[in-house]
Amino acid sequence: MKVGIIAFTTSGCRTAMAISEVFKGDGVDLFAKSTSDELGLRHVDESMRSWTGKAFETYDAIVFVGAIGIAVREIAPFVKSKDVDPAIISVDEKGRFSVPILSGHIGGANGLAVRIAGGIGALPVVTTATDINGKIAIDSFAVNNNLTITSLHMAKEVAARILANNPVGLVCDVECLDSPPPELSGPADSPTGVYIGIKEVKPFPSTLHLVPRDLVLGIGCRRNTPQQDIEDMVSKALSEIGADMSRVRAAASIDLKKDEVGLLGFADAHRIPITFYTSDELNAVEGEFSKSNFVQSVTSVDCVCERSAVKCSADGELVLRKFAGNGVTVAIVQEKFAVSFAKVRR
């Protein structure tokens, strides 16, 4: 996770530094838009509007250390949709209150605000209805369990029924590690319900479909391969197993491709992490893989796509071996998948 923190006063800079300690292990950048002592924080020379626009494209979470009004005014032109906006948190300069103000559930701002509060001794101020009523937030549940929300409209409908104490049904085709909460214990003939799985089914008249992100892509490509060529081959590869990008959790390749513009653009466009491995790491992966003398001569690895997919997966099966075309190779691993409702309980 990449976090950007910006402060506006000397006191705020001290609080920003304390917040950065909470995110040790994550990528954190500290900034100051101030004429006072900035305690070594990177000074922002450009306008706040310009900085905020870039921050929206760069960070998974942005923390404004100062008045909430500053944050609201600066982020307003860049807010798009709850499924793409970064988490925005506001913390006062004294570090007394930690307030999520955008993307509380899908972006994780609520959880991050609580995490910050715990780290600096602040009071978290969470205002989302499901949280303050002690109900399951279906969008948070989806994000925490690597599930793709296929319809934000249906997610809102489910949330509204939960808050109104109306029954919401559940059909789960994957392993459940614990029992669902009462909010999702409606009868089979509930008018509204949630389906978790990969089938194209509609168990309820109004069904929210949550798709398991259980696939890892291994990708190899020639130098300077256009992003569209990668998009096309990945789409074809997924079609081979009856899947689409909604099921993709991550991608991987060899470190020789870590600056490949088309590959990075593909991962960024689909908001999936991409990991690059050295030839030694890939060669250490156990198993039977396809072999290419040409690829071996260039990369010192016999099959980049298959080995990188297996290396990146937690515990999975190679369901599509090297699928090649137009200078791109794709392999797909399907991981074992389970959900836990406890992940969203406070």
N, C-alpha and C positions, 0 to 999 in steps of 0.2 A: 504494500500500500504506500502511495506517495501522498505526503501531507505538506501543505503550505501553511505557515503561520505568520500573520502580520500584526504588528503593534504600532501604536501611534504616540506613545509617551514613554518616558524613562521607566515609570512604574509598570507600564504595559509590557515593555521589553523584558523586564525581570519575570513577569508572569509568563510571557511567551517562552522564555528559556526554561521555566519550570514545566510548562506543558510539553516542550520538546523531549524532556526526560521520560514522559509517559509513553512516547512513541519510539523509544530505543528499539532498534531492530527493524524499524520501518524507514523508508526514505523521507527525511524531514528537512525542509528548507525554512530558515528563519529570516523574516524581512522586517524593516522598520520604515515607516513613512512619518518621519519626525525630524524636527530641527534641534531636539535636545539630545542628550547623551544616549546613544543607541546600544551601548554595551557590546559592541562588536557585531551586531546584527547587520545583515546586508541592507544597505540603504536603497530605497526605491526612489529613483530620480524621475521616472515617468509619472503620468497622471494615474490616480487610483483606478479610473475607468479602464485605462489601457492595461494596467497590471492585473486587474480582476478578470478581464477577458482572456488574457493568456493563462491565468491560473485555472480558469474553468476548463481549459483544454489540457492542462498539465497534471493537475492533482485529483486524487480520489476524494480528498477531504481538504477543506479550507477552514482555518480557524481565524476569526477576526477578534483581536484582543482590544476591546473598546466598546463604545456604545452600539447597541443593536441597530440603531438608526443608520449608522455608517455602513454596516454590512448590508442592510436592506436596500439602501440607495445604490450601492455599488453593484450588487448582484442583479438588480432588477432587469437590466437590458439583456442579460445572458441566460435567464431562466427559460428552459425549453420544456422539459417533461420529467416526471418523477423517475422514469426508467433510465434517463441519461445524465441528469444533473448530478454534480458531486455533492457530497455531504457538506453542509455549511453549519458551523457552530460559532456562536458568539460567547466570549468570556469577558467579563468586565476587567478593567486594568488591575484591580486588586485581587482578582482570582476568587471572588466570592460566589459567583453564579456561572454555571455552564449551561448554555441554552442552545438546543438544536433548532435551527430555523428553516432548513430546507433538506429534503430527502431523508427524513427521519427513519423510514423503514427500509426502502430499497437501497438507498445510498448509505444507510447505517449511521446517520447522524445521531439518532437517539442513543444507540449503544456507545458511540464515541464520546458523546457528551457525558454519559455516566462514567465512562473510563477516565476521562479527563478529570472529572470531579473527584473521583476516588484517588487520583494521583496527586492532586494539588490541594485537597481539602476543601473543595467547593461544594455548593449545593446544586445538583442537577435539576433543571426545570424542564420537564418533559410534558408536552401539552397534547399529544395525539390521543384521540378518544379511546382507542383500544387499550392503550397503555394505562391511562388513568382509571379505566374501568376494569382492569385486570383481565382483559380478554386477549385471545390469541390474535396477533396481527398477521394476517395471511400472507402479506407481501414480505414481511420480515422472515416468516417461516420459510418461504420460498427461497429467499436469498441465502439464508443460513444453511439450507440443505441443498444448495446447488440445483435448484429447480427453475426452469424458465417459465415466466408468467406469460401465457399466450394472449391474454386480454386484460388490460388495465381496467377496462369498463366492468368486466365480470368480477375482477378483484374488488372493485368498489362496491358492487352489488352484494358480494359475500360479506364484506366488512359491515355494510349497513344492516344486513340481516342479523349478523352476530351481535351488533350493538343494540338491536331491537329485541334481542332474546328470542328470535325466531329460529326454528330448526334448520340446520345446514347439514346436508348429507356428505358422506365421504366414501369414495371407492379408491383403494390404494393397491396398485398392482406391483409395488416394490416392497421390500422388507421394511416393516415398521419396528423400530427398536423399543418403542414404548406405546402405551395406549393413547389414542387421541383425546384431546380435552373435550369437556361436555359440549362446547360450542360446535364441534364437528361430529356430534353423535346423533344427528337427525336420522329419521327412518329412511328406508330405501326409496320410498315414494315422495321424498322431500321435493318441493318445487325447485329448490336451488341446492347445488352441491359442488363438491370439489372432486376431480378425478386426477390421481397421480399415476402416470404411466406413459408408455410410448405408443399405445394403440390409438387409432382414430375412432374413438367411441364417445358417446354422450349419454352417460347413465342417468342424468337428470334433465328436466326440461330446460333449465338454465344451468349450464355446467362450466365451471372454471377449470380449465385444463392446465395442470402443472407438469411440465415435461422434465424428466431426469436428465441432467447434463452428465451423461455417463460415458462420453466418447472423448478420446485424446487423439489428435492428429499428429502424425509424423510427416514432415514435408521436406523434400529436397527440390532444388531448382537450379537451373543454369544461372550464371551471373547476369544481372540486369533483367531478369524475367519480369514483365509487366504484372502489376497487381491483378489485372483482370484475368490474365492467363491462370494465375493461381486460384482466383475465385472460381473460374470455370471448372478447373480440374478437381478442386475440393468438392464442388457441388456434384459433379459426376461420380466421384468416389463415394460420397455419402448416399447417392441414389442407388449405388450398387448394393447397399445393405438396407435400403428402405428408410433412410434417415435424412435429416437436414441439419442446418446449423443450430437449431434450437437445442440440440442434444450435445453440442460440443462444449467441453469444459476448458480445454487448453490445447496448445499446439507446441511442437518442439522441432528442433533441427540441430545441425552442427554449428559450432561457433564460427566457422568460416562464413556463415550467412548472417551473422549478427548485425551487419550493416546493410543488409539487402533491403532496399527501399520497398519493393513490391511485397515482400514477406512481412515486413514490419507494418506496412499499410493495411495488409489483409487482417492482421491480428488486431490492429487499432480499430479498424472499421467494425469489427464484430465484438469488440470489447472483451477479448479473451487474452489471457496471459500467454506469452511465448517464451520458452526456455531454450537456451542454446548450450550444447554439450561439446566437450573436447572429443577428439578422435579416441583418446585413451579411455574416456568414460563410456563412449559408445561401444568400443571393442570389448569392454569388460562385461557388457550385457550378455547374459546366458540365453541360449536358445538357438533354434535353426532359422536362418534368415536367407533371403534371396541374395544373390551375389552378382556384382557387376565389376568386371576388371577395370573398366574405364573409371567408374566412381572410386574404386580402390586406389587407382593411380593418382587421382586428383585430391582425394580427401583422406586417404589411408583407412577408409572404412568401406566395407563391402556393400552395405545397404543403409544409407543414412535414414531414410524415412521409417523403415521398420524398426530399426534399433532405437531411434529417438522416441518413437511413439511408446515403445515398451519401457524405455528408461523413464519417461515422464509419468507413466501411469502408476497409481498406487498399488493396484492389485487387479490386473485385467487380462483379457484374452485378445490376441491379435485376430480380429474378425475380418480384416481386409489386408491382404499382403500388397506388396508394391503395385500400385495402380499408376501407370505412366502415360504421359502424353504431352505434347507441346512444350517439352523441356521441364516438365514438373512431375515429381513423383509423390504419391500420397499413400500412407498406410494408416490404418485405424485400429485402435485398441478400445474395447468395451470394458469398462471397469465394473466391479461389483458395486451395487448401489443399495443404500438404505437411508431411511429418513428418521429423524428424531423430533418429536414435538416438544421435548424438554428444552431444546435449544432456544426457544423463544419465551420460556417462562422466566419471570423475574425472580 
